[in-house]
Amino acid sequence: MRTLSLSILLGLALVACQQTTQSNTTAGSTSTVKTTTTTDTVMAVDTAKTERAKEDLKQAGEEAKTDLRKAAVATGTALEKAGKKLQEKANEKKH
């Protein structure tokens, strides 16, 4: 589970802001020049880090599946043992 949480945090940290600036200059009919500068902030993604985070998430998912299977087996074994004890107690009461 820790791997999954770290991977999610890493994925969020991968997204960075990048600023782009664009200037437009126009000349009017009365010999006036107007310059407009626009600065926009756009999202930039580091694809190499994104790919690593994707692999980390995939690995964490596989580990989670394995852990769940182990837990299911352990639970099944415990239930089986409890069932046998209940049967033994039921048989003792009959005799």
BAZALO-8135 format. One record per atom (N, C-alpha, C, O): residue in three letters; atom name; z, y, x. Coordinates in steps of 0.1 Angstrom, whole numbers, plus 5000, padded with zeros to 4 digits. Each point is the difference from the previous one (the first is absolute). Example, Ala and Ser with C-alpha at 12.3 -4.5 7.8 and 13.67 -1.06 7.14 Angstrom:
<sites>
{r = ALA&a = N&zz = 5078&yy = 4943&xx = 5132}
{r = ALA&a = CA&zz = 5000&yy = 5012&xx = 4991}
{r = ALA&a = C&zz = 5000&yy = 5012&xx = 5009}
{r = ALA&a = O&zz = 5007&yy = 5000&xx = 5010}
{r = SER&a = N&zz = 4986&yy = 5011&xx = 4986}
{r = SER&a = CA&zz = 5000&yy = 5011&xx = 5009}
{r = SER&a = C&zz = 5008&yy = 5011&xx = 4992}
{r = SER&a = O&zz = 5001&yy = 5011&xx = 5005}
</sites>
This chain:
<sites>
{r = MET&a = N&zz = 5000&yy = 4988&xx = 5008}
{r = MET&a = CA&zz = 5000&yy = 5012&xx = 4992}
{r = MET&a = C&zz = 5000&yy = 5013&xx = 5009}
{r = MET&a = O&zz = 4994&yy = 5010&xx = 4996}
{r = ARG&a = N&zz = 5013&yy = 4989&xx = 5015}
{r = ARG&a = CA&zz = 5000&yy = 5012&xx = 5009}
{r = ARG&a = C&zz = 4986&yy = 5003&xx = 5005}
{r = ARG&a = O&zz = 4997&yy = 5012&xx = 5001}
{r = THR&a = N&zz = 4995&yy = 4978&xx = 5002}
{r = THR&a = CA&zz = 4987&yy = 5002&xx = 5005}
{r = THR&a = C&zz = 4992&yy = 5007&xx = 4989}
{r = THR&a = O&zz = 4992&yy = 5009&xx = 5003}
{r = LEU&a = N&zz = 5009&yy = 4987&xx = 4984}
{r = LEU&a = CA&zz = 4993&yy = 5006&xx = 4990}
{r = LEU&a = C&zz = 5004&yy = 5015&xx = 4998}
{r = LEU&a = O&zz = 4991&yy = 5008&xx = 4999}
{r = SER&a = N&zz = 5021&yy = 4995&xx = 5002}
{r = SER&a = CA&zz = 5005&yy = 5014&xx = 4999}
{r = SER&a = C&zz = 4994&yy = 5008&xx = 5011}
{r = SER&a = O&zz = 4996&yy = 5011&xx = 4998}
{r = LEU&a = N&zz = 5005&yy = 4984&xx = 5014}
{r = LEU&a = CA&zz = 4995&yy = 5007&xx = 5012}
{r = LEU&a = C&zz = 4985&yy = 5002&xx = 4999}
{r = LEU&a = O&zz = 4995&yy = 5011&xx = 5004}
{r = SER&a = N&zz = 4998&yy = 4979&xx = 4991}
{r = SER&a = CA&zz = 4986&yy = 5002&xx = 4999}
{r = SER&a = C&zz = 4996&yy = 5010&xx = 4990}
{r = SER&a = O&zz = 4990&yy = 5008&xx = 5002}
{r = ILE&a = N&zz = 5017&yy = 4993&xx = 4987}
{r = ILE&a = CA&zz = 4997&yy = 5010&xx = 4990}
{r = ILE&a = C&zz = 5003&yy = 5014&xx = 5006}
{r = ILE&a = O&zz = 4992&yy = 5009&xx = 4998}
{r = LEU&a = N&zz = 5019&yy = 4993&xx = 5009}
{r = LEU&a = CA&zz = 5003&yy = 5013&xx = 5006}
{r = LEU&a = C&zz = 4989&yy = 5003&xx = 5011}
{r = LEU&a = O&zz = 4996&yy = 5012&xx = 5001}
{r = LEU&a = N&zz = 5000&yy = 4978&xx = 5006}
{r = LEU&a = CA&zz = 4989&yy = 5002&xx = 5010}
{r = LEU&a = C&zz = 4987&yy = 5005&xx = 4993}
{r = LEU&a = O&zz = 4993&yy = 5009&xx = 5004}
{r = GLY&a = N&zz = 5004&yy = 4984&xx = 4985}
{r = GLY&a = CA&zz = 4988&yy = 5004&xx = 4992}
{r = GLY&a = C&zz = 5001&yy = 5014&xx = 4995}
{r = GLY&a = O&zz = 4990&yy = 5007&xx = 5000}
{r = LEU&a = N&zz = 5021&yy = 4998&xx = 4996}
{r = LEU&a = CA&zz = 5002&yy = 5013&xx = 4995}
{r = LEU&a = C&zz = 4999&yy = 5010&xx = 5012}
{r = LEU&a = O&zz = 4994&yy = 5011&xx = 4998}
{r = ALA&a = N&zz = 5011&yy = 4985&xx = 5013}
{r = ALA&a = CA&zz = 4999&yy = 5009&xx = 5012}
{r = ALA&a = C&zz = 4986&yy = 5002&xx = 5005}
{r = ALA&a = O&zz = 4997&yy = 5009&xx = 5008}
{r = LEU&a = N&zz = 4994&yy = 4982&xx = 4989}
{r = LEU&a = CA&zz = 4987&yy = 5000&xx = 5005}
{r = LEU&a = C&zz = 4992&yy = 5011&xx = 4995}
{r = LEU&a = O&zz = 4990&yy = 5005&xx = 5007}
{r = VAL&a = N&zz = 5013&yy = 5000&xx = 4981}
{r = VAL&a = CA&zz = 4992&yy = 5010&xx = 4994}
{r = VAL&a = C&zz = 5004&yy = 5014&xx = 5006}
{r = VAL&a = O&zz = 5012&yy = 5004&xx = 4999}
{r = ALA&a = N&zz = 4979&yy = 5003&xx = 5007}
{r = ALA&a = CA&zz = 5003&yy = 5013&xx = 5006}
{r = ALA&a = C&zz = 4991&yy = 5010&xx = 4994}
{r = ALA&a = O&zz = 4989&yy = 4997&xx = 4994}
{r = CYS&a = N&zz = 5015&yy = 5016&xx = 5008}
{r = CYS&a = CA&zz = 4992&yy = 5011&xx = 4994}
{r = CYS&a = C&zz = 4991&yy = 5005&xx = 5012}
{r = CYS&a = O&zz = 5004&yy = 5001&xx = 5011}
{r = GLN&a = N&zz = 4985&yy = 5004&xx = 4985}
{r = GLN&a = CA&zz = 4991&yy = 5006&xx = 5009}
{r = GLN&a = C&zz = 4994&yy = 5012&xx = 4994}
{r = GLN&a = O&zz = 4996&yy = 5000&xx = 4988}
{r = GLN&a = N&zz = 5004&yy = 5011&xx = 5019}
{r = GLN&a = CA&zz = 4995&yy = 5013&xx = 4995}
{r = GLN&a = C&zz = 4985&yy = 5002&xx = 5004}
{r = GLN&a = O&zz = 4996&yy = 4997&xx = 5011}
{r = THR&a = N&zz = 4996&yy = 5008&xx = 4979}
{r = THR&a = CA&zz = 4987&yy = 5003&xx = 5003}
{r = THR&a = C&zz = 4998&yy = 5015&xx = 4996}
{r = THR&a = O&zz = 5005&yy = 5004&xx = 4990}
{r = THR&a = N&zz = 4987&yy = 5004&xx = 5018}
{r = THR&a = CA&zz = 4998&yy = 5014&xx = 4998}
{r = THR&a = C&zz = 4985&yy = 5002&xx = 4999}
{r = THR&a = O&zz = 4992&yy = 4995&xx = 5008}
{r = GLN&a = N&zz = 5005&yy = 5013&xx = 4981}
{r = GLN&a = CA&zz = 4985&yy = 5003&xx = 4998}
{r = GLN&a = C&zz = 4999&yy = 5015&xx = 4998}
{r = GLN&a = O&zz = 5008&yy = 5006&xx = 4992}
{r = SER&a = N&zz = 4983&yy = 5000&xx = 5015}
{r = SER&a = CA&zz = 4997&yy = 5014&xx = 4998}
{r = SER&a = C&zz = 4986&yy = 5002&xx = 4994}
{r = SER&a = O&zz = 4991&yy = 4994&xx = 5004}
{r = ASN&a = N&zz = 5009&yy = 5016&xx = 4987}
{r = ASN&a = CA&zz = 4987&yy = 5004&xx = 4994}
{r = ASN&a = C&zz = 4998&yy = 5015&xx = 5002}
{r = ASN&a = O&zz = 5009&yy = 5007&xx = 4997}
{r = THR&a = N&zz = 4980&yy = 4997&xx = 5008}
{r = THR&a = CA&zz = 4997&yy = 5014&xx = 5001}
{r = THR&a = C&zz = 4987&yy = 5003&xx = 4992}
{r = THR&a = O&zz = 4990&yy = 4994&xx = 5001}
{r = THR&a = N&zz = 5012&yy = 5017&xx = 4991}
{r = THR&a = CA&zz = 4989&yy = 5004&xx = 4992}
{r = THR&a = C&zz = 4997&yy = 5015&xx = 5003}
{r = THR&a = O&zz = 5010&yy = 5008&xx = 5002}
{r = ALA&a = N&zz = 4978&yy = 4996&xx = 4997}
{r = ALA&a = CA&zz = 4996&yy = 5014&xx = 5002}
{r = ALA&a = C&zz = 4995&yy = 5005&xx = 4987}
{r = ALA&a = O&zz = 4992&yy = 4994&xx = 4993}
{r = GLY&a = N&zz = 5014&yy = 5017&xx = 5002}
{r = GLY&a = CA&zz = 4996&yy = 5006&xx = 4988}
{r = GLY&a = C&zz = 4989&yy = 5010&xx = 5002}
{r = GLY&a = O&zz = 4995&yy = 5003&xx = 5011}
{r = SER&a = N&zz = 5000&yy = 5002&xx = 4978}
{r = SER&a = CA&zz = 4988&yy = 5009&xx = 5000}
{r = SER&a = C&zz = 5004&yy = 5014&xx = 5005}
{r = SER&a = O&zz = 4991&yy = 5008&xx = 5003}
{r = THR&a = N&zz = 5022&yy = 4995&xx = 4997}
{r = THR&a = CA&zz = 5004&yy = 5013&xx = 5005}
{r = THR&a = C&zz = 5005&yy = 5000&xx = 5014}
{r = THR&a = O&zz = 5008&yy = 5008&xx = 5004}
{r = SER&a = N&zz = 4987&yy = 4983&xx = 5004}
{r = SER&a = CA&zz = 5004&yy = 4998&xx = 5014}
{r = SER&a = C&zz = 5015&yy = 4997&xx = 5002}
{r = SER&a = O&zz = 5005&yy = 5003&xx = 5010}
{r = THR&a = N&zz = 5001&yy = 4990&xx = 4980}
{r = THR&a = CA&zz = 5013&yy = 4996&xx = 5002}
{r = THR&a = C&zz = 5000&yy = 4985&xx = 5003}
{r = THR&a = O&zz = 4992&yy = 4992&xx = 4995}
{r = VAL&a = N&zz = 5018&yy = 5004&xx = 5013}
{r = VAL&a = CA&zz = 5001&yy = 4986&xx = 5004}
{r = VAL&a = C&zz = 5013&yy = 4995&xx = 4995}
{r = VAL&a = O&zz = 5011&yy = 5006&xx = 5002}
{r = LYS&a = N&zz = 4988&yy = 4983&xx = 4991}
{r = LYS&a = CA&zz = 5013&yy = 4994&xx = 4995}
{r = LYS&a = C&zz = 5001&yy = 4986&xx = 5006}
{r = LYS&a = O&zz = 4991&yy = 4991&xx = 4999}
{r = THR&a = N&zz = 5021&yy = 5007&xx = 5007}
{r = THR&a = CA&zz = 5003&yy = 4987&xx = 5006}
{r = THR&a = C&zz = 5012&yy = 4993&xx = 4992}
{r = THR&a = O&zz = 5010&yy = 5007&xx = 4998}
{r = THR&a = N&zz = 4988&yy = 4981&xx = 4998}
{r = THR&a = CA&zz = 5010&yy = 4993&xx = 4993}
{r = THR&a = C&zz = 5004&yy = 4987&xx = 5008}
{r = THR&a = O&zz = 4991&yy = 4992&xx = 5003}
{r = THR&a = N&zz = 5021&yy = 5007&xx = 5000}
{r = THR&a = CA&zz = 5005&yy = 4988&xx = 5007}
{r = THR&a = C&zz = 5009&yy = 4992&xx = 4991}
{r = THR&a = O&zz = 5009&yy = 5005&xx = 4994}
{r = THR&a = N&zz = 4988&yy = 4982&xx = 5005}
{r = THR&a = CA&zz = 5007&yy = 4991&xx = 4992}
{r = THR&a = C&zz = 5006&yy = 4989&xx = 5008}
{r = THR&a = O&zz = 4993&yy = 4994&xx = 5008}
{r = THR&a = N&zz = 5020&yy = 5003&xx = 4991}
{r = THR&a = CA&zz = 5006&yy = 4989&xx = 5007}
{r = THR&a = C&zz = 5005&yy = 4990&xx = 4990}
{r = THR&a = O&zz = 5009&yy = 5003&xx = 4992}
{r = ASP&a = N&zz = 4987&yy = 4985&xx = 5009}
{r = ASP&a = CA&zz = 5004&yy = 4989&xx = 4991}
{r = ASP&a = C&zz = 5007&yy = 4990&xx = 5008}
{r = ASP&a = O&zz = 4997&yy = 4997&xx = 5012}
{r = THR&a = N&zz = 5013&yy = 4997&xx = 4982}
{r = THR&a = CA&zz = 5007&yy = 4989&xx = 5005}
{r = THR&a = C&zz = 4995&yy = 4987&xx = 4994}
{r = THR&a = O&zz = 5001&yy = 4998&xx = 4988}
{r = VAL&a = N&zz = 4994&yy = 4993&xx = 5020}
{r = VAL&a = CA&zz = 4995&yy = 4987&xx = 4995}
{r = VAL&a = C&zz = 5008&yy = 4989&xx = 5006}
{r = VAL&a = O&zz = 5005&yy = 5001&xx = 5011}
{r = MET&a = N&zz = 4995&yy = 4988&xx = 4982}
{r = MET&a = CA&zz = 5007&yy = 4988&xx = 5005}
{r = MET&a = C&zz = 4991&yy = 4992&xx = 5010}
{r = MET&a = O&zz = 4989&yy = 4998&xx = 4998}
{r = ALA&a = N&zz = 5017&yy = 4999&xx = 5014}
{r = ALA&a = CA&zz = 4993&yy = 4992&xx = 5010}
{r = ALA&a = C&zz = 5008&yy = 4987&xx = 5001}
{r = ALA&a = O&zz = 5012&yy = 5000&xx = 5000}
{r = VAL&a = N&zz = 4981&yy = 4989&xx = 5002}
{r = VAL&a = CA&zz = 5006&yy = 4987&xx = 5001}
{r = VAL&a = C&zz = 4996&yy = 4994&xx = 5013}
{r = VAL&a = O&zz = 4988&yy = 4999&xx = 5004}
{r = ASP&a = N&zz = 5022&yy = 4996&xx = 5004}
{r = ASP&a = CA&zz = 4997&yy = 4992&xx = 5012}
{r = ASP&a = C&zz = 4997&yy = 4986&xx = 4997}
{r = ASP&a = O&zz = 5009&yy = 4992&xx = 4996}
{r = THR&a = N&zz = 4978&yy = 5004&xx = 5005}
{r = THR&a = CA&zz = 4996&yy = 4987&xx = 4995}
{r = THR&a = C&zz = 5006&yy = 4989&xx = 5008}
{r = THR&a = O&zz = 5002&yy = 4989&xx = 4995}
{r = ALA&a = N&zz = 5000&yy = 5013&xx = 5018}
{r = ALA&a = CA&zz = 5006&yy = 4989&xx = 5009}
{r = ALA&a = C&zz = 5014&yy = 4997&xx = 4995}
{r = ALA&a = O&zz = 5004&yy = 4989&xx = 4999}
{r = LYS&a = N&zz = 5004&yy = 5022&xx = 4999}
{r = LYS&a = CA&zz = 5014&yy = 4998&xx = 4995}
{r = LYS&a = C&zz = 5000&yy = 4994&xx = 4986}
{r = LYS&a = O&zz = 5009&yy = 4992&xx = 4997}
{r = THR&a = N&zz = 4982&yy = 5012&xx = 4995}
{r = THR&a = CA&zz = 4999&yy = 4994&xx = 4986}
{r = THR&a = C&zz = 4997&yy = 4985&xx = 5001}
{r = THR&a = O&zz = 5006&yy = 4993&xx = 4992}
{r = GLU&a = N&zz = 4985&yy = 5003&xx = 5017}
{r = GLU&a = CA&zz = 4997&yy = 4986&xx = 5001}
{r = GLU&a = C&zz = 5012&yy = 4992&xx = 5005}
{r = GLU&a = O&zz = 5002&yy = 4989&xx = 4995}
{r = ARG&a = N&zz = 5005&yy = 5017&xx = 5015}
{r = ARG&a = CA&zz = 5012&yy = 4993&xx = 5004}
{r = ARG&a = C&zz = 5011&yy = 4999&xx = 4989}
{r = ARG&a = O&zz = 5006&yy = 4989&xx = 4999}
{r = ALA&a = N&zz = 4995&yy = 5021&xx = 4994}
{r = ALA&a = CA&zz = 5010&yy = 5000&xx = 4989}
{r = ALA&a = C&zz = 4996&yy = 4990&xx = 4989}
{r = ALA&a = O&zz = 5008&yy = 4993&xx = 4994}
{r = LYS&a = N&zz = 4979&yy = 5006&xx = 5004}
{r = LYS&a = CA&zz = 4995&yy = 4990&xx = 4990}
{r = LYS&a = C&zz = 5003&yy = 4986&xx = 5005}
{r = LYS&a = O&zz = 5004&yy = 4991&xx = 4992}
{r = GLU&a = N&zz = 4994&yy = 5006&xx = 5021}
{r = GLU&a = CA&zz = 5003&yy = 4987&xx = 5006}
{r = GLU&a = C&zz = 5015&yy = 4997&xx = 4999}
{r = GLU&a = O&zz = 5004&yy = 4989&xx = 4997}
{r = ASP&a = N&zz = 5004&yy = 5022&xx = 5006}
{r = ASP&a = CA&zz = 5015&yy = 4998&xx = 4999}
{r = ASP&a = C&zz = 5004&yy = 4996&xx = 4986}
{r = ASP&a = O&zz = 5008&yy = 4992&xx = 4997}
{r = LEU&a = N&zz = 4986&yy = 5015&xx = 4993}
{r = LEU&a = CA&zz = 5003&yy = 4997&xx = 4986}
{r = LEU&a = C&zz = 4996&yy = 4986&xx = 4996}
{r = LEU&a = O&zz = 5007&yy = 4993&xx = 4993}
{r = LYS&a = N&zz = 4981&yy = 5003&xx = 5012}
{r = LYS&a = CA&zz = 4995&yy = 4986&xx = 4997}
{r = LYS&a = C&zz = 5010&yy = 4990&xx = 5006}
{r = LYS&a = O&zz = 5003&yy = 4990&xx = 4993}
{r = GLN&a = N&zz = 5001&yy = 5012&xx = 5019}
{r = GLN&a = CA&zz = 5010&yy = 4991&xx = 5007}
{r = GLN&a = C&zz = 5013&yy = 5000&xx = 4992}
{r = GLN&a = O&zz = 5006&yy = 4989&xx = 4999}
{r = ALA&a = N&zz = 4999&yy = 5023&xx = 4997}
{r = ALA&a = CA&zz = 5012&yy = 5000&xx = 4993}
{r = ALA&a = C&zz = 4999&yy = 4993&xx = 4987}
{r = ALA&a = O&zz = 5010&yy = 4993&xx = 4995}
{r = GLY&a = N&zz = 4979&yy = 5008&xx = 4998}
{r = GLY&a = CA&zz = 4997&yy = 4992&xx = 4988}
{r = GLY&a = C&zz = 5001&yy = 4985&xx = 5002}
{r = GLY&a = O&zz = 5006&yy = 4993&xx = 4992}
{r = GLU&a = N&zz = 4988&yy = 5003&xx = 5019}
{r = GLU&a = CA&zz = 5000&yy = 4985&xx = 5003}
{r = GLU&a = C&zz = 5014&yy = 4996&xx = 5003}
{r = GLU&a = O&zz = 5004&yy = 4989&xx = 4996}
{r = GLU&a = N&zz = 5004&yy = 5019&xx = 5011}
{r = GLU&a = CA&zz = 5014&yy = 4996&xx = 5003}
{r = GLU&a = C&zz = 5008&yy = 5000&xx = 4988}
{r = GLU&a = O&zz = 5009&yy = 4991&xx = 4998}
{r = ALA&a = N&zz = 4988&yy = 5018&xx = 4992}
{r = ALA&a = CA&zz = 5007&yy = 5000&xx = 4988}
{r = ALA&a = C&zz = 4997&yy = 4987&xx = 4992}
{r = ALA&a = O&zz = 5009&yy = 4994&xx = 4994}
{r = LYS&a = N&zz = 4979&yy = 5002&xx = 5006}
{r = LYS&a = CA&zz = 4996&yy = 4988&xx = 4993}
{r = LYS&a = C&zz = 5007&yy = 4988&xx = 5005}
{r = LYS&a = O&zz = 5006&yy = 4991&xx = 4993}
{r = THR&a = N&zz = 4995&yy = 5008&xx = 5021}
{r = THR&a = CA&zz = 5007&yy = 4989&xx = 5006}
{r = THR&a = C&zz = 5015&yy = 5000&xx = 4997}
{r = THR&a = O&zz = 5005&yy = 4990&xx = 4997}
{r = ASP&a = N&zz = 5001&yy = 5022&xx = 5003}
{r = ASP&a = CA&zz = 5014&yy = 5001&xx = 4997}
{r = ASP&a = C&zz = 5003&yy = 4996&xx = 4985}
{r = ASP&a = O&zz = 5009&yy = 4993&xx = 4997}
{r = LEU&a = N&zz = 4982&yy = 5011&xx = 4994}
{r = LEU&a = CA&zz = 5001&yy = 4996&xx = 4986}
{r = LEU&a = C&zz = 4999&yy = 4985&xx = 4998}
{r = LEU&a = O&zz = 5007&yy = 4994&xx = 4992}
{r = ARG&a = N&zz = 4984&yy = 5000&xx = 5015}
{r = ARG&a = CA&zz = 4998&yy = 4985&xx = 4999}
{r = ARG&a = C&zz = 5013&yy = 4993&xx = 5005}
{r = ARG&a = O&zz = 5005&yy = 4991&xx = 4994}
{r = LYS&a = N&zz = 5000&yy = 5014&xx = 5017}
{r = LYS&a = CA&zz = 5013&yy = 4994&xx = 5006}
{r = LYS&a = C&zz = 5011&yy = 5002&xx = 4990}
{r = LYS&a = O&zz = 5008&yy = 4991&xx = 4998}
{r = ALA&a = N&zz = 4993&yy = 5021&xx = 4996}
{r = ALA&a = CA&zz = 5011&yy = 5002&xx = 4990}
{r = ALA&a = C&zz = 4998&yy = 4991&xx = 4987}
{r = ALA&a = O&zz = 5010&yy = 4995&xx = 4995}
{r = ALA&a = N&zz = 4977&yy = 5003&xx = 5001}
{r = ALA&a = CA&zz = 4998&yy = 4991&xx = 4989}
{r = ALA&a = C&zz = 5004&yy = 4986&xx = 5003}
{r = ALA&a = O&zz = 5006&yy = 4993&xx = 4991}
{r = VAL&a = N&zz = 4991&yy = 5002&xx = 5021}
{r = VAL&a = CA&zz = 5004&yy = 4987&xx = 5004}
{r = VAL&a = C&zz = 5015&yy = 4998&xx = 5000}
{r = VAL&a = O&zz = 5006&yy = 4991&xx = 4995}
{r = ALA&a = N&zz = 5001&yy = 5019&xx = 5011}
{r = ALA&a = CA&zz = 5014&yy = 5000&xx = 5001}
{r = ALA&a = C&zz = 5006&yy = 5000&xx = 4986}
{r = ALA&a = O&zz = 5010&yy = 4993&xx = 4997}
{r = THR&a = N&zz = 4985&yy = 5015&xx = 4994}
{r = THR&a = CA&zz = 5005&yy = 5001&xx = 4986}
{r = THR&a = C&zz = 4998&yy = 4987&xx = 4993}
{r = THR&a = O&zz = 5008&yy = 4995&xx = 4993}
{r = GLY&a = N&zz = 4980&yy = 4999&xx = 5009}
{r = GLY&a = CA&zz = 4997&yy = 4987&xx = 4994}
{r = GLY&a = C&zz = 5009&yy = 4989&xx = 5004}
{r = GLY&a = O&zz = 5005&yy = 4992&xx = 4993}
{r = THR&a = N&zz = 4998&yy = 5008&xx = 5020}
{r = THR&a = CA&zz = 5009&yy = 4990&xx = 5006}
{r = THR&a = C&zz = 5014&yy = 5002&xx = 4994}
{r = THR&a = O&zz = 5007&yy = 4991&xx = 4997}
{r = ALA&a = N&zz = 4998&yy = 5022&xx = 5002}
{r = ALA&a = CA&zz = 5013&yy = 5002&xx = 4995}
{r = ALA&a = C&zz = 5001&yy = 4996&xx = 4985}
{r = ALA&a = O&zz = 5010&yy = 4995&xx = 4996}
{r = LEU&a = N&zz = 4980&yy = 5008&xx = 4997}
{r = LEU&a = CA&zz = 5000&yy = 4996&xx = 4986}
{r = LEU&a = C&zz = 4999&yy = 4985&xx = 4998}
{r = LEU&a = O&zz = 5007&yy = 4994&xx = 4991}
{r = GLU&a = N&zz = 4986&yy = 4999&xx = 5018}
{r = GLU&a = CA&zz = 5000&yy = 4986&xx = 5000}
{r = GLU&a = C&zz = 5013&yy = 4994&xx = 5002}
{r = GLU&a = O&zz = 5005&yy = 4990&xx = 4994}
{r = LYS&a = N&zz = 5002&yy = 5015&xx = 5017}
{r = LYS&a = CA&zz = 5014&yy = 4995&xx = 5003}
{r = LYS&a = C&zz = 5009&yy = 5002&xx = 4988}
{r = LYS&a = O&zz = 5008&yy = 4992&xx = 4997}
{r = ALA&a = N&zz = 4991&yy = 5020&xx = 4997}
{r = ALA&a = CA&zz = 5009&yy = 5004&xx = 4989}
{r = ALA&a = C&zz = 4997&yy = 4990&xx = 4988}
{r = ALA&a = O&zz = 5010&yy = 4996&xx = 4994}
{r = GLY&a = N&zz = 4978&yy = 5001&xx = 5004}
{r = GLY&a = CA&zz = 4996&yy = 4991&xx = 4989}
{r = GLY&a = C&zz = 5006&yy = 4986&xx = 5002}
{r = GLY&a = O&zz = 5005&yy = 4994&xx = 4991}
{r = LYS&a = N&zz = 4994&yy = 5001&xx = 5022}
{r = LYS&a = CA&zz = 5006&yy = 4987&xx = 5003}
{r = LYS&a = C&zz = 5015&yy = 5000&xx = 4998}
{r = LYS&a = O&zz = 5005&yy = 4990&xx = 4995}
{r = LYS&a = N&zz = 5002&yy = 5021&xx = 5009}
{r = LYS&a = CA&zz = 5014&yy = 5000&xx = 4998}
{r = LYS&a = C&zz = 5004&yy = 5000&xx = 4985}
{r = LYS&a = O&zz = 5009&yy = 4994&xx = 4996}
{r = LEU&a = N&zz = 4983&yy = 5013&xx = 4996}
{r = LEU&a = CA&zz = 5002&yy = 5000&xx = 4986}
{r = LEU&a = C&zz = 4998&yy = 4986&xx = 4994}
{r = LEU&a = O&zz = 5008&yy = 4996&xx = 4991}
{r = GLN&a = N&zz = 4982&yy = 4998&xx = 5013}
{r = GLN&a = CA&zz = 4997&yy = 4986&xx = 4996}
{r = GLN&a = C&zz = 5012&yy = 4991&xx = 5003}
{r = GLN&a = O&zz = 5004&yy = 4991&xx = 4992}
{r = GLU&a = N&zz = 5001&yy = 5010&xx = 5021}
{r = GLU&a = CA&zz = 5011&yy = 4992&xx = 5004}
{r = GLU&a = C&zz = 5012&yy = 5002&xx = 4992}
{r = GLU&a = O&zz = 5007&yy = 4991&xx = 4995}
{r = LYS&a = N&zz = 4996&yy = 5022&xx = 5002}
{r = LYS&a = CA&zz = 5012&yy = 5003&xx = 4991}
{r = LYS&a = C&zz = 4998&yy = 4995&xx = 4986}
{r = LYS&a = O&zz = 5009&yy = 4995&xx = 4994}
{r = ALA&a = N&zz = 4979&yy = 5006&xx = 5001}
{r = ALA&a = CA&zz = 4997&yy = 4995&xx = 4986}
{r = ALA&a = C&zz = 5002&yy = 4985&xx = 5000}
{r = ALA&a = O&zz = 5005&yy = 4994&xx = 4990}
{r = ASN&a = N&zz = 4990&yy = 4999&xx = 5021}
{r = ASN&a = CA&zz = 5002&yy = 4985&xx = 5000}
{r = ASN&a = C&zz = 5014&yy = 4996&xx = 5002}
{r = ASN&a = O&zz = 5005&yy = 4990&xx = 4994}
{r = GLU&a = N&zz = 5003&yy = 5018&xx = 5013}
{r = GLU&a = CA&zz = 5015&yy = 4997&xx = 5002}
{r = GLU&a = C&zz = 5007&yy = 5001&xx = 4986}
{r = GLU&a = O&zz = 5009&yy = 4992&xx = 4998}
{r = LYS&a = N&zz = 4987&yy = 5018&xx = 4994}
{r = LYS&a = CA&zz = 5007&yy = 5001&xx = 4987}
{r = LYS&a = C&zz = 4996&yy = 4989&xx = 4991}
{r = LYS&a = O&zz = 5008&yy = 4997&xx = 4991}
{r = LYS&a = N&zz = 4980&yy = 4997&xx = 5010}
{r = LYS&a = CA&zz = 4996&yy = 4989&xx = 4991}
{r = LYS&a = C&zz = 5008&yy = 4987&xx = 5004}
{r = LYS&a = O&zz = 5003&yy = 4992&xx = 4991}
{r = HIS&a = N&zz = 5001&yy = 5007&xx = 5021}
{r = HIS&a = CA&zz = 5007&yy = 4987&xx = 5004}
{r = HIS&a = C&zz = 5014&yy = 5001&xx = 4997}
{r = HIS&a = O&zz = 5008&yy = 4990&xx = 5003}
</sites>
